[in-house]
Amino acid sequence: MTSTRGQALALVVSVFVLLLVLWEMIAVALYYVVNGTRPGLEVEPWYLFIYQLNPLEAYRHALGGALDSFIWSFVQLGIEDIPISEVEPDERLLDARVGGDTPFYLQPWFSLVTFAGWIIVPVAVGYRQFRNADLE
């Protein structure tokens, strides 16, 4: 999809930084714009849905559901309004953070759908680009 190896490397590094670091910041910023406060321990389901669209978080949530335990994030910026030292890991599970019935899109099986989407869509786009490319 790029014309040079340098552009491809820059794209890969940018996507990596977006997924690993900036995703949480974007989700928290959206929550702050809508609610006027940082997300606390109990939040609205739409915030967790946006947060779960990250493939790393989708994987973490699916794994946590399979193991029936809380799995810590790969990178935790600490920008949510949650005192980490005062909160038990079980209180950070999605079921506990929603307060009420957990929507289907926050279930561990839906995280697998999200994760599969992150695999299938880029491969399909890449295949289409490759099929339509003039390689001569």
N, C-alpha and C positions, 0 to 999 in steps of 0.2 A: 504494500500500500504506500510505501515511501520510495523515493527515487535514490536515496543514498543510505548507506549503513549508519551514518551519523544521525540522520533523521529518525531512523528506526530505533536507535539506542536512546535518543532523546525522548521519543514517544513512550518507550517501555519504562524508562526511569520516571517520567511524568505520571504515568498510570500507577506505577508502584507507590509513589509518594501520595497520590490522591487516595488510593485505597488504604494505605497503612496509616497515614497521619491526618490528612485533610478531611476525610469522610466524617469523622466524629465532630470536627469543628463545624462543618457545614450543617450537620443534623442539629447540633446544639444551637447554632445561629438561627436556623429556621424556627426552632422551638421558642427561642427568645423573641423573635419578631412576632410570632403569633400570640404568645402568652405573657410577654414582658418580664419573664424570669427564666433562669437556667433550669433545666430539668432536674428534679429531685428524685427521690426513691420511687414515688408513685407518679407515673406519667400517663399521658394519653396514648392510646394504642398506635395512632398514626406516627408518632415520634419513633417508637420502637420498630415500626414497619420500615421507615426510612433508614434507620440505623441497621436493620437486618438486610437491606438490599446490598450491602457491602459483602462481597464473596467471602472475605475472611470471617466476618461476623456470622454469615449464614452457615459456614462450616463449623464454627465454634458452637452455635446454637444447636445444630443437628447432632454434633458429637455430645454435647451436654444432655440432649434429650435421650440419646442412645445409652449413655452412662448414668442417666438420672442424677446428675449432679451439676454444679456450677463450674464452668471452665473459664478461667481468667482470660481477658483479652490479650492479644499479642502485644499491642501497644495501648497503654492507658494514659491519656493526657491529663485526666483528673479535672476536666472542665465542667462536668456535671456537678450539681450541688449535692453531692453525696459524701459524707465524711467516711472515707474508706475504713479507717481504724475502728469506727463505731458500728459498722454494719456487717452482719454475718453474711457469708457467701450465699446461703439459701435465701436471704432476703433480696438478693440481686437477681434471682431467677425471674424470667419474664412473667410467669404466673403471679408472682408476688408483686411485681411492679405495676401491673395493669389495674388491679383492684376491681374485681368482678370477673365475669366470664372472659376467658382469653379468646380473642377472635381467631378464626381459622388461619389467617395469614401470619400469626405468631406461633403456630404450632411447629414442632420440630420437623414434621414431614414437609411443611411448606418451605422450610429452609433448604431442603434438598431440591425442591423445584427451583428456587432462586439460584442455588449453586449450579444446577444443571443448565439454567439459562445463561450463566456466565461462561459456561463451556461451549454450549451449542451455538449461541448467537455469534461470537467472534469467529468460530470455525466456519459458519455459514457465510458470514461477510467476507472472510478471507478466501473461501472457495469461489465465491462469486467474483471477487476482484481478480483472482488468478485466472478464472475461466475467461473473463473478458479482456485480460491483458494481452497486449501484443508483445510477444517475447522475442521477436526478431530485431 
